[in-house]
Amino acid sequence: MLAQSWLFVIIFVCLIVVLGYLASQYHVAKDITQANRNILTQGSVNVLKSMKDPINITVFATNDDANRGDTFRKGMIDFMARYQREKKDISLKFINPSLEPKLAQEANIREDGEVVIEYNKRTEHISPPIAEQEMTNLLVRLSRTNTRPIMFLDGHGERHLQGVKNNDLGEFGKQLETKGFKLANPDLTIAQAVPANGAMLVIASPQVDLSPVEAKKIKAYLESGGNILWLLDDDNLRGLNEVADYLGMTVSPGIAVDLSAAQFNADAKVAFASAYGDHAITRNFLLRTQFSEAHEVDAKASYELGWKVGRLVDVAPNGWLESEKIVNGGKNQKAVFDDTKDKRGPINIGVALEREYGKKGQRVVVMGNASFLSNTFVTNGGNLDFGINIVNWLAGDDSLITIQPMPLKDINVTIPSDRKSFVIAWIVFHGFQYIIPLVFFILGFFFWWKRRKA
C-alpha cells in the first residue's frame, strides 16, 4: 500500500514537471474579447512575417510604482508579448532615464515612456499611449525598402493628396505618410522633366487640360521607365491622349450601374466590387470596396512595348455599363438598362500594367474612378487597404501588400436617463460587483454550517 502511494506521488510529480515544460515551450492563445485586444490583427501578423531580421525595442521608462498606480512597464511587457508570440526574435529592454541619463541623452529621449525601435540599422521613436495600429505602422516604415517620394500632379483641379476638401485625397495622403512615404509636388511648368528620383507620379483626375509641354514631359517620364498611378473620373484625358495611346488604354464614356447597391442603401451609381483579378495587388484581398460613378478601363498587352496587363477589380455583376455620359443635372435620374446600347456586367474598372525596363521593372495602374480614395469614401470598406496595396506595388514593396492593421473599436454602454433604466443598470453592474459575490459567500457559509452540524 505504501509503495502504491509513493508510486502515485512520483507519477504525479512527473506529470507536473512535464506539463510545466510543455507550458514553457508552447503557447496557445485564444482571444474571446469582442475587439480582439489580446492577439494581433492579421495585418500586423503579415507585417511581422515579412520582417526577416531581429527587432530591438528599448523602452526608456522609470520603474513601476504599483502603489501609485504606475504600471507602464508591465503594460509594455504585456503589449509587446503579442508581437513576440508571432516573431520570436523581438527583444525588449528597459532603461530608467533617471538612473542612466547619458544613455537617454544619446538616444535623444524627450519624455518618460518613450520607445526606440531598431530594425536593419534604422531606428524610429514612438511615445505613449501606444496602440497596435501605431506600432505596426512604425514597423511598416522601418521595413520599407523604397524611400523615394510619391510625386503628385497639381495645378489643373486635381484631387489633391494633401487637400482637406471632400473630393480631395488628403486622408489617403496622411495614411501614406504614416506608412513611411514622403510626398512631393513637382511643378512641371518649371521643371525640365518629371524628377527621376520619385517612386511614382500620381495623376488624380485633372479638371482642365494639361499644356502640351507638361503632357510631353509626362510621356517622356513614362517612356524612360517611370511608374504612374492614374485616377480617372471620366473619359476626358485632359491632354494626355498620347500617354493613353502608349499604354494601349481606353476609358468608357458611361459609368457602371450596380443594382445590388440597393441592399446597402446606396445609389445604383455606386458600384461594389464583385471579384478581384489574379494580381499581386489583389491576391488574397477579400475586403469589399466601393466606387462611385466608376468607368470601365481596358488596356491591351503590347508585344512591341513589352506591356503585360492585369485586371484588378470587377463591379456590377448584375448591373451594366451605361453607353453614354450622364448629362449635367442628371445624377438623380433613374438608370434604365438599354439592351441595344448598354453592356451587361461585370465591368472591369482598373488595370495594372508592367514591363521589364533596363535593370528594374516599370509599373502603371489606371483606375476608372478617383472618388474611392477621396476624403469622403476612403474609410468605406476596404478602399484604404486597396489604395495602399496599389501604392506599395507601384513602389516595388510587394512584401508590404497586406491587409492594413485597423484601429480597435471600443464598445460603450449608454444608460438611458429615465429612472427605471437607471435602477436596472445599477442592479446589473453592482450585482456582479457586490450582490452575487455576497450571495455565494452566504451560501457557502450556510452549507459549511449545515455540514458541521450533521
VMD Tcl script that draws the C-alpha trace (Angstrom):
set ca {
  {0.00 0.00 0.00}
  {2.86 2.37 0.86}
  {4.64 1.56 -2.41}
  {1.43 2.28 -4.28}
  {1.12 5.69 -2.61}
  {4.73 6.60 -3.40}
  {4.28 5.48 -7.00}
  {1.25 7.77 -7.29}
  {3.27 10.70 -5.84}
  {6.17 10.09 -8.25}
  {3.86 9.85 -11.29}
  {2.00 12.98 -10.15}
  {5.26 14.96 -9.74}
  {6.50 13.77 -13.16}
  {3.20 14.84 -14.71}
  {3.52 18.31 -13.15}
  {7.11 18.63 -14.47}
  {6.07 17.56 -17.98}
  {3.12 19.96 -18.00}
  {5.36 22.78 -16.76}
  {7.90 22.08 -19.51}
  {5.24 21.97 -22.22}
  {3.69 25.21 -20.94}
  {7.08 26.95 -21.12}
  {7.81 25.73 -24.64}
  {4.45 26.03 -26.36}
  {1.97 28.88 -26.24}
  {-1.64 28.75 -27.36}
  {-3.68 31.96 -27.28}
  {-7.38 32.38 -27.96}
  {-8.87 35.86 -27.76}
  {-12.56 35.87 -26.82}
  {-12.85 39.64 -26.32}
  {-15.21 41.50 -28.67}
  {-12.43 43.73 -30.05}
  {-9.69 41.04 -30.12}
  {-7.50 43.05 -27.78}
  {-5.24 40.20 -26.69}
  {-3.95 39.00 -30.06}
  {-2.70 40.82 -33.15}
  {-4.84 41.52 -36.20}
  {-3.95 39.62 -39.35}
  {-2.44 42.77 -40.87}
  {0.12 43.02 -38.07}
  {0.91 39.30 -38.31}
  {1.58 39.65 -42.05}
  {3.89 42.61 -41.46}
  {5.90 40.64 -38.89}
  {6.19 37.69 -41.28}
  {7.76 39.98 -43.88}
  {10.42 41.20 -41.42}
  {13.21 38.63 -41.61}
  {15.75 40.32 -39.28}
  {15.62 40.85 -35.49}
  {13.75 43.80 -33.97}
  {15.30 45.52 -30.95}
  {12.99 47.56 -28.72}
  {14.28 49.81 -25.93}
  {11.82 51.42 -23.52}
  {13.07 54.46 -21.60}
  {10.79 54.47 -18.56}
  {11.14 54.87 -14.82}
  {10.44 51.87 -12.62}
  {6.82 50.93 -11.94}
  {5.25 52.02 -8.67}
  {2.19 49.82 -8.25}
  {1.18 51.61 -5.04}
  {0.69 54.80 -7.04}
  {-0.97 53.03 -9.99}
  {2.10 53.29 -12.21}
  {2.32 50.02 -14.19}
  {3.65 51.30 -17.52}
  {6.49 48.76 -17.78}
  {4.17 45.85 -17.07}
  {1.74 47.19 -19.69}
  {4.53 47.38 -22.28}
  {5.61 43.82 -21.49}
  {2.03 42.57 -21.99}
  {1.58 44.68 -25.15}
  {4.81 43.53 -26.80}
  {4.15 39.90 -25.80}
  {1.54 39.80 -28.58}
  {4.24 40.71 -31.11}
  {6.81 38.38 -29.57}
  {4.43 35.44 -29.88}
  {4.37 35.98 -33.65}
  {8.06 36.87 -34.07}
  {10.50 35.21 -31.69}
  {13.49 37.50 -32.36}
  {11.93 40.65 -30.90}
  {14.00 41.79 -27.92}
  {12.57 44.12 -25.28}
  {14.84 46.12 -22.95}
  {14.05 48.74 -20.30}
  {16.26 51.66 -19.30}
  {15.50 54.02 -16.42}
  {16.34 57.51 -17.77}
  {16.67 58.85 -14.23}
  {19.39 56.32 -13.39}
  {21.10 56.38 -16.80}
  {20.66 59.93 -18.15}
  {23.63 59.62 -20.50}
  {22.01 56.75 -22.43}
  {18.75 58.69 -22.60}
  {20.56 61.74 -23.93}
  {22.41 59.73 -26.56}
  {19.11 58.24 -27.72}
  {17.55 61.74 -27.87}
  {14.79 60.82 -25.39}
  {12.38 63.68 -24.67}
  {9.82 62.11 -22.33}
  {9.35 59.28 -19.88}
  {7.98 56.16 -21.57}
  {9.45 56.91 -25.00}
  {10.24 53.79 -27.03}
  {13.04 53.30 -29.57}
  {12.59 50.56 -32.20}
  {15.60 49.44 -34.26}
  {15.44 47.28 -37.38}
  {18.10 46.82 -40.05}
  {20.18 49.66 -38.56}
  {17.23 52.04 -38.88}
  {15.52 53.48 -35.81}
  {12.27 55.26 -35.00}
  {10.79 56.68 -31.81}
  {7.23 56.31 -30.55}
  {5.66 57.83 -27.44}
  {2.79 56.56 -25.28}
  {-0.07 55.86 -25.46}
  {0.79 53.16 -28.00}
  {-1.85 51.13 -29.83}
  {-1.40 48.27 -32.29}
  {-2.11 50.42 -35.34}
  {0.61 52.94 -34.44}
  {3.18 50.25 -33.59}
  {2.56 48.23 -36.76}
  {2.63 51.33 -38.96}
  {6.02 52.13 -37.44}
  {7.26 48.62 -38.28}
  {5.99 49.07 -41.85}
  {8.01 52.28 -42.15}
  {11.14 50.53 -40.90}
  {10.54 47.66 -43.33}
  {10.08 49.85 -46.37}
  {12.86 49.40 -48.92}
  {11.73 52.20 -51.23}
  {12.16 55.62 -49.62}
  {11.71 57.67 -52.80}
  {8.88 60.23 -52.63}
  {5.44 59.92 -54.19}
  {5.03 62.78 -56.66}
  {1.59 64.14 -57.49}
  {0.41 66.39 -60.28}
  {-1.18 69.69 -59.28}
  {-2.45 72.92 -60.80}
  {-5.20 71.50 -63.03}
  {-8.01 70.99 -60.50}
  {-6.76 67.54 -59.44}
  {-7.88 65.76 -56.28}
  {-5.07 66.97 -54.01}
  {-3.05 64.44 -51.97}
  {-2.76 66.98 -49.17}
  {-6.17 68.61 -49.58}
  {-8.95 68.84 -46.98}
  {-12.00 69.15 -49.26}
  {-14.40 66.22 -49.50}
  {-13.25 65.34 -53.02}
  {-9.53 65.65 -52.19}
  {-7.24 62.74 -51.25}
  {-5.78 64.32 -48.10}
  {-6.70 61.48 -45.71}
  {-5.19 58.96 -48.09}
  {-2.06 61.11 -48.28}
  {-1.82 61.11 -44.47}
  {-2.08 57.33 -44.44}
  {0.73 57.09 -47.00}
  {2.92 59.25 -44.77}
  {2.25 57.02 -41.76}
  {3.41 54.08 -43.91}
  {6.77 55.78 -44.50}
  {6.17 57.55 -47.80}
  {7.10 61.15 -48.46}
  {5.01 63.36 -50.75}
  {6.42 65.71 -53.38}
  {4.71 68.17 -55.71}
  {6.89 68.99 -58.73}
  {5.87 71.94 -60.90}
  {6.08 70.64 -64.46}
  {5.74 74.13 -65.91}
  {9.16 74.95 -64.41}
  {10.98 71.62 -64.07}
  {12.94 70.40 -67.07}
  {11.36 66.96 -66.67}
  {9.44 64.82 -64.19}
  {12.04 64.11 -61.48}
  {13.53 60.64 -61.92}
  {14.14 60.19 -58.17}
  {10.45 59.74 -57.33}
  {8.78 56.39 -56.65}
  {5.81 57.24 -58.89}
  {3.71 60.06 -60.32}
  {0.06 60.31 -59.24}
  {-2.36 61.87 -61.73}
  {-5.62 62.28 -59.82}
  {-8.36 63.36 -62.21}
  {-7.35 66.77 -63.63}
  {-10.31 69.05 -64.39}
  {-8.61 71.19 -67.06}
  {-6.31 70.22 -69.90}
  {-2.59 69.96 -69.28}
  {-0.41 72.07 -71.50}
  {1.33 70.26 -74.39}
  {4.68 70.89 -72.65}
  {3.51 69.16 -69.42}
  {1.96 66.27 -71.36}
  {5.22 65.80 -73.27}
  {7.20 65.62 -70.01}
  {4.84 63.02 -68.55}
  {5.08 60.86 -71.66}
  {8.89 61.16 -71.57}
  {8.80 60.09 -67.89}
  {6.70 57.06 -68.85}
  {8.96 56.18 -71.78}
  {12.01 56.34 -69.50}
  {10.63 53.77 -67.05}
  {8.64 55.92 -64.58}
  {5.77 54.44 -62.53}
  {2.35 56.08 -62.70}
  {-0.92 55.92 -60.76}
  {-3.63 57.41 -62.97}
  {-7.07 58.01 -61.43}
  {-9.85 58.98 -63.87}
  {-13.33 60.32 -63.18}
  {-14.40 60.37 -66.84}
  {-13.14 59.60 -70.33}
  {-11.70 63.09 -70.84}
  {-7.94 62.51 -70.76}
  {-7.19 66.22 -70.36}
  {-4.42 66.40 -72.93}
  {-2.82 63.05 -72.02}
  {-4.11 61.16 -75.07}
  {-0.58 60.24 -76.20}
  {0.12 58.75 -72.77}
  {-3.06 56.66 -73.04}
  {-2.10 55.52 -76.54}
  {1.36 54.49 -75.29}
  {-0.38 52.30 -72.69}
  {-2.97 50.99 -75.16}
  {-5.61 52.25 -72.73}
  {-9.28 53.12 -73.24}
  {-11.88 54.53 -70.82}
  {-15.65 54.27 -71.23}
  {-17.76 57.42 -71.51}
  {-20.54 55.90 -69.39}
  {-20.45 54.65 -65.79}
  {-21.15 51.29 -64.15}
  {-24.64 50.85 -62.70}
  {-24.91 48.34 -59.84}
  {-28.41 47.21 -58.87}
  {-27.05 45.36 -55.81}
  {-26.20 48.76 -54.26}
  {-29.81 48.97 -53.05}
  {-29.17 46.32 -50.36}
  {-26.51 48.64 -48.91}
  {-28.86 51.64 -49.06}
  {-26.67 53.19 -51.76}
  {-27.45 54.75 -55.13}
  {-27.19 52.42 -58.14}
  {-24.36 54.60 -59.44}
  {-22.23 53.36 -56.52}
  {-20.68 50.09 -57.72}
  {-19.42 47.41 -55.32}
  {-16.55 45.08 -56.13}
  {-17.75 41.61 -57.06}
  {-14.42 39.98 -57.91}
  {-10.71 40.78 -57.95}
  {-8.21 39.75 -60.57}
  {-5.34 37.36 -60.01}
  {-2.72 40.03 -59.36}
  {-0.21 40.83 -56.62}
  {-2.29 43.86 -55.60}
  {-5.48 41.89 -55.06}
  {-4.28 38.37 -54.30}
  {-5.90 37.19 -51.05}
  {-7.71 40.54 -50.82}
  {-11.21 39.80 -49.52}
  {-12.49 43.19 -48.38}
  {-15.41 44.88 -50.10}
  {-14.60 48.10 -51.96}
  {-17.00 50.62 -53.44}
  {-16.68 53.08 -56.31}
  {-19.00 55.99 -57.03}
  {-19.65 56.59 -60.75}
  {-16.87 54.29 -61.94}
  {-15.84 53.95 -65.60}
  {-14.69 50.84 -67.42}
  {-10.94 50.77 -68.08}
  {-9.20 48.50 -70.54}
  {-5.64 48.17 -71.83}
  {-4.05 45.92 -74.42}
  {-0.89 43.94 -73.86}
  {1.80 45.16 -76.24}
  {4.47 42.86 -77.62}
  {6.27 45.82 -79.16}
  {6.46 47.84 -75.91}
  {6.50 44.84 -73.58}
  {3.41 45.68 -71.52}
  {1.70 42.92 -69.55}
  {-1.83 43.79 -68.44}
  {-3.70 42.53 -65.38}
  {-7.33 43.20 -64.49}
  {-7.79 44.41 -60.92}
  {-11.44 44.70 -59.96}
  {-14.84 43.86 -61.46}
  {-18.02 45.59 -60.32}
  {-21.76 45.37 -61.01}
  {-22.11 41.65 -61.88}
  {-25.91 42.06 -62.10}
  {-25.71 45.59 -63.47}
  {-24.44 47.18 -66.63}
  {-22.23 49.83 -68.20}
  {-24.03 52.91 -69.44}
  {-23.17 53.57 -73.06}
  {-23.35 57.34 -72.76}
  {-22.28 60.02 -70.31}
  {-24.65 61.29 -67.66}
  {-25.87 64.72 -68.70}
  {-25.38 67.65 -66.35}
  {-28.05 67.64 -63.67}
  {-28.99 64.05 -64.47}
  {-27.45 62.34 -61.49}
  {-30.82 61.82 -59.81}
  {-32.40 60.27 -62.88}
  {-33.26 56.58 -62.60}
  {-30.85 54.41 -64.59}
  {-32.56 52.07 -67.06}
  {-30.84 49.27 -68.97}
  {-30.91 49.60 -72.76}
  {-30.24 46.20 -74.33}
  {-29.28 47.77 -77.66}
  {-26.60 50.10 -76.28}
  {-25.54 49.20 -72.72}
  {-23.05 46.47 -71.77}
  {-24.01 43.90 -69.14}
  {-21.79 43.47 -66.09}
  {-19.42 42.58 -64.60}
  {-17.41 45.67 -65.54}
  {-13.65 45.96 -65.04}
  {-12.69 49.39 -63.65}
  {-8.95 49.01 -63.01}
  {-5.88 47.67 -64.80}
  {-2.26 47.16 -63.80}
  {0.46 47.24 -66.44}
  {4.06 46.19 -66.01}
  {7.11 45.50 -68.12}
  {10.82 44.96 -67.82}
  {12.74 48.18 -68.27}
  {16.52 48.10 -68.03}
  {17.60 46.60 -64.71}
  {14.34 47.46 -63.00}
  {10.70 46.86 -63.77}
  {8.15 49.51 -64.62}
  {4.62 49.57 -63.28}
  {1.44 51.54 -64.06}
  {-2.03 51.39 -62.51}
  {-5.05 53.05 -64.13}
  {-8.34 53.25 -62.22}
  {-11.60 54.40 -63.78}
  {-12.50 56.09 -60.52}
  {-10.79 58.55 -58.19}
  {-13.51 59.13 -55.59}
  {-12.89 55.80 -53.82}
  {-9.75 57.35 -52.30}
  {-11.35 60.72 -51.57}
  {-11.78 62.05 -48.04}
  {-15.46 61.10 -48.28}
  {-15.05 57.44 -49.27}
  {-11.53 56.32 -48.31}
  {-12.65 54.79 -44.98}
  {-15.52 52.83 -46.57}
  {-14.98 49.07 -46.54}
  {-11.59 48.10 -47.95}
  {-10.99 51.26 -50.02}
  {-8.00 52.36 -47.94}
  {-6.42 48.89 -47.98}
  {-6.90 48.63 -51.72}
  {-5.29 52.04 -52.29}
  {-2.33 51.23 -50.01}
  {-1.81 47.93 -51.84}
  {-1.73 49.75 -55.19}
  {0.90 52.23 -53.95}
  {3.02 49.50 -52.33}
  {3.02 47.55 -55.60}
  {3.94 50.60 -57.66}
  {6.76 51.39 -55.22}
  {8.12 47.84 -55.54}
  {7.37 46.90 -51.92}
  {5.41 43.78 -52.79}
  {6.07 42.20 -49.40}
  {4.12 45.02 -47.73}
  {0.97 44.33 -49.74}
  {-1.30 43.17 -46.96}
  {-4.46 44.00 -45.08}
  {-3.60 47.04 -43.01}
  {-3.96 46.98 -39.19}
  {-7.13 48.80 -38.31}
  {-7.85 50.64 -35.04}
  {-9.74 48.64 -32.45}
  {-13.27 49.72 -31.67}
  {-14.46 50.29 -28.13}
  {-17.99 49.37 -27.21}
  {-19.61 51.94 -24.97}
  {-22.70 51.21 -22.89}
  {-25.13 54.12 -22.88}
  {-27.59 54.11 -19.99}
  {-30.92 55.87 -20.68}
  {-31.68 58.78 -18.37}
  {-35.09 57.55 -17.11}
  {-35.41 56.25 -13.54}
  {-36.32 52.65 -14.44}
  {-33.31 52.18 -16.73}
  {-31.02 53.65 -14.10}
  {-32.27 51.21 -11.45}
  {-31.84 48.23 -13.82}
  {-28.32 49.32 -14.76}
  {-27.43 49.82 -11.07}
  {-28.65 46.32 -10.20}
  {-26.76 44.72 -13.13}
  {-23.42 46.47 -12.53}
  {-23.40 46.35 -8.74}
  {-24.98 42.91 -8.74}
  {-21.85 41.44 -10.35}
  {-19.62 43.58 -8.15}
  {-21.23 43.06 -4.73}
  {-24.53 41.16 -4.65}
  {-23.56 37.93 -6.44}
  {-20.26 37.50 -4.50}
  {-22.17 38.15 -1.24}
  {-24.82 35.55 -2.16}
  {-22.10 32.95 -2.88}
  {-20.41 33.78 0.42}
  {-23.69 33.35 2.37}
  {-24.50 30.06 0.59}
  {-21.01 28.76 1.24}
  {-21.24 29.66 4.92}
  {-24.70 28.06 5.14}
  {-23.56 24.71 3.64}
  {-20.44 24.72 5.81}
  {-22.52 25.31 8.94}
  {-25.06 22.63 7.90}
  {-22.35 20.02 7.33}
  {-20.71 20.90 10.61}
  {-23.98 20.27 12.46}
  {-24.52 16.95 10.69}
}
mol new
graphics top color blue
foreach p $ca { graphics top sphere $p radius 0.5 }
foreach p [lrange $ca 0 end-1] q [lrange $ca 1 end] { graphics top cylinder $p $q radius 0.2 }
display resetview
